[in-house]
Amino acid sequence: MRLWRTAGLGAWLLALACDSGGSGEPKPATTASAPVLPAPPAPPPPTPKTATTFASKDGAALSGDLYLARPDAPAVLLVHRLHGDRSELSPLAERLARAEKRYTVLSFDLRGHGDSKAPEKDKAQQPRRFVADVEAAMAHVSERTESPVPRLVLVGSSFGATLVSLVASQEPKVSALALISPGGAIEGVDLYTPYAAVRERPTFLAGAEDDNVTRDPLAALAKMAKRGTHKTFGGKAHSAGHLAAAHASLWEELERWLVSVYDEPPSAVAAQPDESTPGKR
């Protein structure tokens, strides 16, 4: 009887051990769920565009589109070709309004183009009169930002490239410039002498390889530039608008370059002309 009880007790203990996990189907391993990462922040809204008007010192009534970024942001001025208007460079302005680094952007019509009016006694035979329009645009940006603009980047198309070179050679705040479809002497105005004075500054150069106006000047400027970014596209399109119509990547290339020079410091002093300039072309 005692032996039976002992055997029964042993069986009961064995069963208890089995129930506690000693045998049977193994329980599936639990896998920790991956942590839920927060969604990336939404990009900031585009810099708003507002229509603006201002005047040159000699009385031209100028109109443009202003994209006003934060007060300490650098500014970009967009200068179109002759016989065009500010819509030529609007695609670039819209891209910059959404860019990673935001510039204050002013795209405007030169006198006698688009919505801008020339003064009554405009000296039409003097192409350099347009320089006053670019200078007025720089002053207007400073007025609208309500603080001194720390630095300026000038972008010019065709004759606009000549104008921004002329202005940059006299303005220390210009930290970089982009010359699209430049000509050596459009309207008889020399490009090489003013550019030689600023060739140490970052420069974006672009044009079509079969553009007879641009081909030789583009090659000469690429050799002159100390910190140049040189882009050559196929075809013969002249001016930023026509070149981008054939090669939409122009706007992307320009935006990327502008972001890269966003923090470029301005020149300490106004540039002085360099004597080693090519002849007019």
C-alpha positions as CSV (number, residue, x, y, z in Angstrom):
1,M,0.0,0.0,0.0
2,R,2.8,2.4,0.9
3,L,4.6,1.5,-2.4
4,W,1.4,2.3,-4.4
5,R,1.1,5.7,-2.7
6,T,4.7,6.5,-3.4
7,A,4.3,5.7,-7.1
8,G,1.1,7.7,-7.3
9,L,2.8,10.7,-5.8
10,G,5.6,10.5,-8.3
11,A,3.2,10.4,-11.3
12,W,1.4,13.4,-9.9
13,L,4.6,15.4,-9.6
14,L,5.6,14.4,-13.2
15,A,2.3,15.6,-14.6
16,L,2.6,18.8,-12.7
17,A,6.1,19.4,-14.3
18,C,4.7,18.8,-17.8
19,D,1.9,21.3,-17.3
20,S,4.4,23.9,-16.2
21,G,6.2,23.8,-19.6
22,G,8.4,20.8,-19.3
23,S,6.9,19.2,-22.5
24,G,4.4,19.9,-25.2
25,E,4.5,22.3,-28.2
26,P,7.0,25.2,-27.8
27,K,5.5,28.6,-27.6
28,P,6.2,30.8,-30.6
29,A,8.9,33.5,-30.0
30,T,7.5,37.0,-29.8
31,T,9.1,39.6,-32.1
32,A,9.3,43.2,-30.9
33,S,7.5,45.5,-33.3
34,A,9.5,48.1,-35.1
35,P,9.4,51.6,-33.6
36,V,7.1,54.0,-35.4
37,L,9.2,56.8,-36.7
38,P,7.6,60.3,-36.9
39,A,6.8,61.6,-40.4
40,P,9.3,64.0,-41.9
41,P,8.3,67.6,-41.5
42,A,6.4,69.1,-44.4
43,P,8.5,71.5,-46.6
44,P,7.8,75.2,-45.9
45,P,5.3,76.9,-48.2
46,P,6.8,78.7,-51.2
47,T,7.9,82.3,-50.7
48,P,4.9,84.4,-51.7
49,K,5.1,86.5,-54.9
50,T,4.0,90.1,-54.9
51,A,3.9,92.6,-57.7
52,T,6.1,95.7,-57.1
53,T,7.0,99.0,-58.7
54,F,9.9,101.3,-58.3
55,A,11.8,104.0,-60.3
56,S,15.3,104.5,-61.6
57,K,17.2,107.7,-60.9
58,D,16.5,109.0,-64.4
59,G,12.7,108.4,-64.1
60,A,12.0,105.0,-65.6
61,A,8.9,103.5,-64.0
62,L,9.8,99.8,-63.4
63,S,7.6,96.8,-62.6
64,G,8.5,93.4,-61.2
65,D,7.7,90.4,-59.1
66,L,9.2,90.3,-55.6
67,Y,9.7,87.1,-53.5
68,L,10.5,88.4,-50.1
69,A,12.4,85.9,-47.8
70,R,13.6,86.5,-44.3
71,P,15.3,89.9,-43.7
72,D,18.8,88.5,-43.5
73,A,18.6,86.4,-46.7
74,P,20.8,87.2,-49.7
75,A,19.0,88.5,-52.8
76,V,18.9,87.4,-56.4
77,L,18.2,89.9,-59.2
78,L,17.0,88.4,-62.5
79,V,17.7,90.5,-65.7
80,H,16.1,89.4,-68.9
81,R,17.3,89.8,-72.5
82,L,16.5,92.7,-74.8
83,H,13.1,92.5,-76.5
84,G,11.9,90.2,-73.7
85,D,10.4,90.7,-70.3
86,R,10.6,89.2,-66.8
87,S,8.5,86.2,-67.8
88,E,11.7,84.8,-69.4
89,L,13.2,84.1,-66.0
90,S,9.9,83.3,-64.1
91,P,10.5,79.5,-64.1
92,L,13.8,80.2,-62.2
93,A,12.1,82.6,-59.8
94,E,9.4,80.0,-59.0
95,R,12.0,77.3,-58.3
96,L,13.9,79.6,-56.0
97,A,10.7,80.3,-54.1
98,R,10.6,76.6,-53.2
99,A,14.4,76.0,-52.9
100,E,16.1,74.5,-49.9
101,K,17.8,77.8,-49.2
102,R,15.5,80.8,-49.8
103,Y,16.7,83.9,-51.5
104,T,14.8,87.2,-51.7
105,V,14.2,87.3,-55.5
106,L,13.4,90.3,-57.7
107,S,12.5,89.6,-61.3
108,F,11.7,92.8,-63.2
109,D,11.1,94.4,-66.6
110,L,13.7,96.7,-68.0
111,R,12.5,100.1,-69.2
112,G,10.5,99.9,-72.4
113,H,9.9,96.1,-71.8
114,G,6.9,94.4,-70.3
115,D,5.1,96.6,-67.8
116,S,8.0,99.0,-67.3
117,K,8.0,102.5,-68.9
118,A,10.9,104.5,-70.1
119,P,11.2,108.2,-69.0
120,E,10.0,110.8,-71.5
121,K,13.5,111.9,-72.4
122,D,15.0,108.4,-72.5
123,K,18.3,108.2,-74.3
124,A,17.4,105.3,-76.6
125,Q,20.7,105.4,-78.4
126,Q,22.6,104.6,-75.3
127,P,22.3,101.0,-74.3
128,R,24.1,101.6,-71.0
129,R,21.0,103.4,-69.7
130,F,19.7,100.1,-68.6
131,V,22.4,99.9,-66.0
132,A,20.3,102.4,-64.0
133,D,17.4,100.0,-64.0
134,V,19.5,97.2,-62.4
135,E,20.9,99.7,-59.8
136,A,17.3,100.8,-59.0
137,A,16.3,97.1,-58.6
138,M,19.2,96.6,-56.1
139,A,18.1,99.7,-54.1
140,H,14.5,98.6,-54.2
141,V,15.3,95.2,-52.7
142,S,17.1,96.9,-49.8
143,E,14.1,99.2,-49.2
144,R,11.6,96.3,-49.1
145,T,13.7,94.1,-46.8
146,E,13.9,97.0,-44.3
147,S,17.5,96.0,-43.7
148,P,20.7,96.1,-45.7
149,V,20.9,93.1,-48.1
150,P,24.0,91.2,-46.9
151,R,24.9,90.0,-50.5
152,L,23.5,89.9,-54.0
153,V,23.7,87.4,-56.8
154,L,23.0,88.8,-60.3
155,V,21.6,86.6,-63.1
156,G,21.5,88.0,-66.6
157,S,20.3,86.6,-70.0
158,S,22.0,87.8,-73.3
159,F,22.3,91.5,-73.0
160,G,21.2,91.1,-69.4
161,A,24.5,89.2,-68.8
162,T,26.4,92.3,-70.0
163,L,24.3,94.5,-67.6
164,V,25.0,92.4,-64.5
165,S,28.7,92.3,-65.3
166,L,28.8,96.1,-65.6
167,V,26.9,96.5,-62.3
168,A,28.9,93.8,-60.5
169,S,32.2,95.5,-61.4
170,Q,31.0,98.6,-59.3
171,E,29.1,96.9,-56.5
172,P,31.0,95.1,-53.7
173,K,27.8,93.4,-52.4
174,V,27.6,91.3,-55.5
175,S,29.0,87.9,-54.3
176,A,28.4,85.9,-57.5
177,L,26.9,86.2,-61.0
178,A,25.3,84.0,-63.7
179,L,25.7,84.8,-67.4
180,I,23.4,83.0,-69.7
181,S,24.0,83.3,-73.4
182,P,26.5,86.1,-73.0
183,G,27.7,88.1,-76.0
184,G,31.0,89.9,-76.3
185,A,29.6,93.2,-77.4
186,I,25.8,93.1,-77.7
187,E,24.5,96.5,-78.7
188,G,28.1,97.6,-78.9
189,V,28.7,97.3,-75.1
190,D,31.8,95.4,-74.1
191,L,31.4,92.5,-71.7
192,Y,35.0,91.5,-71.2
193,T,36.3,94.5,-69.4
194,P,33.7,94.6,-66.6
195,Y,33.8,90.8,-66.2
196,A,37.5,90.8,-65.9
197,A,37.1,93.0,-62.8
198,V,34.9,90.4,-61.1
199,R,36.3,87.1,-62.5
200,E,37.4,86.1,-59.0
201,R,33.8,85.8,-57.9
202,P,31.8,82.6,-58.5
203,T,30.3,82.6,-62.0
204,F,27.8,80.4,-63.7
205,L,28.2,80.4,-67.5
206,A,25.8,78.7,-69.9
207,G,25.1,78.8,-73.6
208,A,24.4,76.7,-76.7
209,E,27.4,75.3,-78.6
210,D,26.1,76.5,-82.0
211,D,24.9,79.9,-80.9
212,N,26.9,82.2,-83.0
213,V,26.5,85.1,-80.6
214,T,27.6,83.2,-77.5
215,R,30.0,80.4,-78.6
216,D,33.3,82.4,-78.7
217,P,32.5,84.7,-75.7
218,L,31.4,81.7,-73.6
219,A,34.8,80.0,-74.3
220,A,36.7,83.2,-73.5
221,L,34.8,83.8,-70.3
222,A,35.3,80.2,-69.2
223,K,39.1,80.8,-69.4
224,M,38.9,84.1,-67.6
225,A,36.7,82.9,-64.7
226,K,38.7,81.9,-61.6
227,R,35.7,80.2,-60.0
228,G,33.6,79.3,-63.0
229,T,30.9,76.7,-63.5
230,H,30.6,76.2,-67.3
231,K,27.6,74.5,-68.9
232,T,27.3,74.0,-72.7
233,F,24.1,72.7,-74.3
234,G,23.4,71.4,-77.7
235,G,21.8,73.4,-80.5
236,K,21.8,77.1,-81.2
237,A,19.2,78.6,-78.9
238,H,20.0,82.1,-77.6
239,S,18.9,83.6,-74.2
240,A,17.8,81.8,-71.1
241,G,14.2,81.5,-72.1
242,H,14.9,79.8,-75.5
243,L,17.8,77.8,-74.1
244,A,15.6,76.4,-71.3
245,A,12.8,75.7,-73.8
246,A,15.2,73.3,-75.5
247,H,17.0,72.1,-72.4
248,A,14.8,72.3,-69.3
249,S,17.7,71.1,-67.1
250,L,19.1,74.7,-67.3
251,W,16.8,75.8,-64.5
252,E,17.8,72.9,-62.3
253,E,21.5,73.6,-62.9
254,L,21.0,77.2,-62.1
255,E,19.0,76.5,-58.9
256,R,21.7,74.0,-57.8
257,W,24.5,76.5,-58.4
258,L,22.5,79.3,-56.6
259,V,22.0,77.1,-53.5
260,S,25.8,76.3,-53.6
261,V,26.7,80.0,-53.5
262,Y,24.1,81.0,-50.9
263,D,26.6,81.7,-48.2
264,E,29.3,83.2,-50.4
265,P,30.6,86.4,-48.8
266,P,30.5,89.6,-50.8
267,S,33.6,91.3,-52.1
268,A,35.3,93.7,-49.6
269,V,35.7,96.5,-52.1
270,A,34.5,97.5,-55.6
271,A,36.4,95.6,-58.2
272,Q,39.0,97.2,-60.4
273,P,39.3,96.4,-64.2
274,D,41.9,93.8,-65.1
275,E,44.2,94.8,-67.9
276,S,44.4,91.2,-69.3
277,T,41.1,91.2,-71.2
278,P,40.4,89.8,-74.6
279,G,39.4,92.2,-77.4
280,K,35.8,93.0,-78.1
281,R,33.9,90.3,-79.9
